Amino acid sequence: MSLPPVQAVLLDAGGVLLDLDYAFLARLLAARGVDAALDRLAEAESYARTAIDRRVREGGRVGEAWRDYFRILLARVSTPAGEVEGTIDALWETHQRSGLWTRAIDGAPQTLRALRQAGFRLGVVSNAEGRVARDLDNAGYGALFETVVDSHLVGVEKPDPAIFRIALERMGIDPRATLFLGDVPAVDVAGAKAAGLRPVLLDRHDLYPDLDVPRLRSITELPAYLGA
């Protein structure tokens, strides 16, 4: 049976719409004697995300991954062992106060505006800490989404298909006509498939060349992928 045309696009937030504030992280590390260039931090972040994805696929819990993600990232940029936990504490404090994933990914707001103009309905499904809607607004995504589902606020997190169903029910949309764009296979692709959506992986650093799922290297490729 053929699938209906895509009518709605749901998206992850961190890594798809919002980037880690690498400039802030670089300043924090510099104060601890670590010289980490922005491109080196971006490479370390990609490595950490891949490692956490592997851990989740092997049965680890998503909610326990935050500190381990930063332990891996900080180790990749040669942070002294004695500075790691204190740095993570400072990052958590900042994340709770003002957020860390706060920078719009290049081209993402313009891409979503183009999709809206082409008639696609948009929403967000994110494993977050209760402030992702505000972070999206502050980054220039205001009024683009019909709904923003934040795992902290709804009490369920990806890859549980229930969090995707919350967005589907709020928007009144058919999962078969809904694409989900995420960047972590074990969380985003697996969860979207389980909820009956059509997953696409945003693989900005070409980390998953052998994964059997449609991949985009940039969110700016999404309109062409959808034929918009």
C-alpha positions as CSV (number, residue, x, y, z in Angstrom):
1,M,0.0,0.0,0.0
2,S,1.4,3.4,-1.0
3,L,2.0,6.0,1.7
4,P,0.1,9.3,1.6
5,P,2.0,12.5,0.8
6,V,3.9,14.1,3.7
7,Q,1.6,16.8,5.2
8,A,3.5,17.5,8.5
9,V,7.1,17.6,9.6
10,L,8.0,17.0,13.3
11,L,11.6,17.8,14.3
12,D,14.0,17.2,17.1
13,A,15.4,20.4,18.7
14,G,19.0,19.9,19.9
15,G,21.3,19.0,17.0
16,V,18.6,19.6,14.4
17,L,17.3,23.1,15.1
18,L,19.6,24.3,17.9
19,D,23.3,23.9,18.3
20,L,25.3,23.7,21.5
21,D,26.7,27.1,22.4
22,Y,30.3,26.2,21.5
23,A,31.6,29.7,22.2
24,F,30.3,29.6,25.8
25,L,31.8,26.1,26.2
26,A,35.2,27.3,24.9
27,R,35.2,30.2,27.4
28,L,34.3,27.9,30.2
29,L,37.1,25.6,29.3
30,A,39.6,28.4,28.8
31,A,39.0,29.5,32.4
32,R,40.1,26.0,33.4
33,G,43.2,26.0,31.3
34,V,41.8,24.1,28.3
35,D,42.3,25.6,24.8
36,A,39.6,24.2,22.6
37,A,38.8,25.7,19.2
38,L,35.2,25.8,18.1
39,D,35.7,23.3,15.3
40,R,37.4,20.9,17.7
41,L,34.5,21.2,20.1
42,A,32.0,20.4,17.3
43,E,34.0,17.3,16.3
44,A,34.1,16.2,20.0
45,E,30.3,16.8,20.3
46,S,29.7,14.6,17.2
47,Y,31.9,11.8,18.7
48,A,30.1,12.1,22.1
49,R,26.6,11.9,20.5
50,T,27.6,8.8,18.5
51,A,28.9,7.1,21.6
52,I,25.7,7.9,23.5
53,D,23.7,6.6,20.6
54,R,25.6,3.3,20.7
55,R,25.0,3.1,24.5
56,V,21.3,3.7,24.1
57,R,21.1,1.0,21.4
58,E,22.8,-1.4,23.9
59,G,20.1,-0.7,26.5
60,G,21.3,2.4,28.4
61,R,18.6,4.9,29.5
62,V,18.4,8.2,27.7
63,G,17.8,10.1,30.9
64,E,21.1,8.9,32.4
65,A,23.2,10.0,29.4
66,W,23.6,13.8,30.0
67,R,26.7,13.7,32.2
68,D,28.3,10.8,30.2
69,Y,27.8,12.8,27.0
70,F,29.8,15.7,28.4
71,R,32.4,13.4,30.0
72,I,33.1,12.0,26.5
73,L,33.1,15.4,24.9
74,L,35.4,16.9,27.5
75,A,37.8,14.0,27.3
76,R,38.1,14.5,23.6
77,V,39.3,18.0,24.0
78,S,41.9,16.9,26.7
79,T,40.2,18.4,29.7
80,P,42.2,17.4,32.8
81,A,40.4,14.6,34.8
82,G,40.3,16.8,37.9
83,E,38.3,19.5,36.0
84,V,35.7,17.3,34.3
85,E,33.0,16.9,37.0
86,G,33.2,20.5,38.1
87,T,32.9,21.6,34.5
88,I,29.8,19.4,34.0
89,D,28.3,20.9,37.1
90,A,28.8,24.4,35.7
91,L,27.3,23.3,32.4
92,W,24.3,21.9,34.1
93,E,23.8,25.0,36.2
94,T,24.0,27.2,33.0
95,H,21.6,24.8,31.2
96,Q,19.0,25.1,33.9
97,R,19.4,28.9,34.1
98,S,19.6,29.9,30.5
99,G,20.1,26.8,28.3
100,L,23.1,25.4,26.4
101,W,21.5,24.5,23.1
102,T,20.5,28.0,22.2
103,R,22.1,28.8,18.8
104,A,20.0,28.3,15.6
105,I,21.7,25.9,13.2
106,D,22.7,27.7,10.0
107,G,19.8,27.9,7.6
108,A,17.3,26.1,9.8
109,P,14.8,29.0,10.5
110,Q,14.8,30.0,6.9
111,T,14.2,26.4,5.8
112,L,11.3,26.0,8.1
113,R,9.7,29.2,7.0
114,A,10.0,27.9,3.4
115,L,8.2,24.7,4.5
116,R,5.5,26.6,6.2
117,Q,5.0,28.7,3.1
118,A,4.8,25.5,1.0
119,G,1.9,24.3,3.2
120,F,3.7,21.8,5.6
121,R,2.6,21.7,9.2
122,L,5.4,21.8,11.7
123,G,6.0,20.6,15.3
124,V,8.8,19.7,17.6
125,V,9.4,16.6,19.8
126,S,12.4,17.0,22.0
127,N,14.0,15.3,25.0
128,A,14.5,18.4,27.0
129,E,14.4,20.0,30.5
130,G,11.3,22.1,30.3
131,R,12.5,25.2,28.4
132,V,12.9,24.1,24.8
133,A,9.9,26.2,23.6
134,R,11.5,29.3,25.0
135,D,14.9,28.4,23.6
136,L,13.4,28.0,20.1
137,D,11.6,31.3,20.4
138,N,14.8,33.0,21.4
139,A,16.7,31.5,18.5
140,G,14.3,32.8,15.9
141,Y,11.8,30.1,15.5
142,G,8.8,31.9,17.0
143,A,5.4,31.0,15.7
144,L,6.7,28.4,13.3
145,F,5.4,25.4,15.3
146,E,1.9,24.2,16.0
147,T,3.1,22.3,19.1
148,V,6.4,21.8,21.0
149,V,6.5,18.6,23.0
150,D,9.1,18.8,25.8
151,S,9.8,15.4,27.5
152,H,10.3,17.1,30.9
153,L,6.8,18.6,30.7
154,V,4.9,15.5,29.4
155,G,6.7,12.9,31.5
156,V,7.9,10.6,28.6
157,E,11.0,10.7,26.5
158,K,12.1,9.4,23.1
159,P,12.5,6.7,22.0
160,D,9.2,5.9,23.7
161,P,6.6,6.2,20.8
162,A,4.2,7.8,23.3
163,I,5.9,11.1,23.1
164,F,5.4,11.2,19.3
165,R,1.8,10.3,19.7
166,I,1.3,13.4,21.9
167,A,2.4,15.6,19.1
168,L,0.2,13.7,16.6
169,E,-2.8,14.0,18.8
170,R,-2.3,17.6,19.5
171,M,-2.0,18.4,15.8
172,G,-4.6,15.9,14.6
173,I,-2.3,14.4,12.0
174,D,-1.8,10.9,10.5
175,P,1.6,9.4,11.4
176,R,1.9,7.9,7.9
177,A,1.7,11.4,6.5
178,T,4.2,12.8,9.0
179,L,8.0,12.9,8.6
180,F,10.3,13.1,11.7
181,L,13.7,14.6,11.4
182,G,16.2,13.7,14.2
183,D,19.9,13.3,14.6
184,V,20.3,10.3,17.0
185,P,19.3,6.9,15.5
186,A,18.6,5.0,18.7
187,V,16.4,7.8,20.0
188,D,14.9,9.6,17.0
189,V,14.8,7.0,14.2
190,A,13.8,4.1,16.5
191,G,11.1,6.1,18.3
192,A,9.7,7.6,15.1
193,K,9.5,4.2,13.5
194,A,7.8,2.7,16.5
195,A,5.2,5.5,16.4
196,G,4.5,4.9,12.7
197,L,6.1,8.1,11.4
198,R,8.5,8.3,8.5
199,P,12.0,8.9,10.0
200,V,14.8,10.9,8.3
201,L,18.2,11.2,9.9
202,L,20.0,14.5,9.9
203,D,23.6,13.3,9.7
204,R,25.5,16.6,9.6
205,H,29.0,14.9,10.1
206,D,28.4,11.7,8.1
207,L,28.5,9.5,11.1
208,Y,26.1,6.9,9.9
209,P,26.8,6.1,6.2
210,D,25.6,2.5,6.6
211,L,22.3,3.1,8.4
212,D,19.2,2.0,6.5
213,V,17.3,5.2,6.7
214,P,17.1,8.3,4.5
215,R,19.8,10.8,5.5
216,L,20.3,14.5,5.0
217,R,23.7,16.3,5.6
218,S,22.0,19.6,6.2
219,I,18.5,20.7,7.2
220,T,18.5,23.0,4.2
221,E,18.1,19.8,2.0
222,L,14.7,19.1,3.5
223,P,12.6,21.1,1.1
224,A,14.1,19.4,-1.9
225,Y,13.7,16.0,-0.2
226,L,10.0,16.8,0.3
227,G,9.6,18.2,-3.2
228,A,8.8,21.6,-1.8
